[in-house]
Amino acid sequence: MARYRVIQNSFINGHFLTVGEEVDYAGIPGFNLEPLDDEARSAREKAGQLARRDVSSRAFQEDLTRPDGAPSQHDEPAADEKAGKKTVAKG
């Protein structure tokens, strides 16, 4: 399980933790946790990738139910395509 150092007083897994304490955490790490091992660094990177995605998209919502938490391989449409605009290649 990923290990983190608490960098802001936090309520995690039913416990109040203060700055400097270390915690094993399997959830999506937030700004309040500093990764201490490779597993934690990987979890933080995945969380950052998910944060850059369109949370309103169908693919994102489906990924929330994936047991491994990894993004699907679906390419999400560009903002223009979502708005119904067609992109025409010039050339």
N, C-alpha and C positions, 0 to 999 in steps of 0.2 A: 504494500500500500504506500502511496506517496506520502512523503514527510515534508512538513512546512514549518516555518517560524512565523509566529503571529507578529505582524508589524503595526497592528491597530487593535485595541481592545475589541473583542468579538465574541459573539454567541455562536458556538459551533457544536453540532452534534449534542445539543442539550446542555452544554457546559459554557460558562463564562470564562474566556481565556484572556490573559493580559499580555501586553507587549513583551516579546522575548520568549514566551513559552513555545514549545514545539508540540506539534499535533500530527497524527496520522489521519489523512482525510482522503476519502474516495470520491468526493463530489467534484463539481466544477469549481476550481479555485478562483477566488476573487482578488481584488486589489489589496485585501488585508492579509494575504498569505504570501510569504517569500519561499520559493521552492528550495529544498535542501538536497534533493537527490534527482537522479535522471528521470525517474518516473514522474516526479512532481514537475520538473521542467517540461517534460513532454505533455503533461496534462495542461499546463499553463499555455503552451504553444497551441494546442488544440482549441482551448477556450478562446484564444485570440483569433484563430481562424474562424470560429463560429461567430464571433462578435462582428466580423467584417461581412457577414452574409445578410441577405434580406430576410429578416425574421418573419415577414409576412408570406414568404414563398411556400408553396406546397412542399417542395423538396426539404426545406428547413424543418417544417413541421413534422414530416415523416421521419427525419433524422432524429428527432427528439425521442422517438420510440425505439431506436436501434439500441440493442443491449451493449454494444461496444462504444457508443457515443460518437463514432466516426462519421464524418460527412459522407453522403452518398456520392456516387460518381455522376449524378445528373448535373448537367450544365444548366445553371439558372439563366433565364433570358435577360438580356440587357434592359436597362430602365426604359429605353425607347420602345422596345418590343412589348414590354408590359403595358405601356400606355397606348398600345395599338398602332404605333407609328412604324412604318416600314423603312428599313434602311436600304438605300440604293447605292450600290457600288459605282463609283465614278471611274471612268477610265477608258 
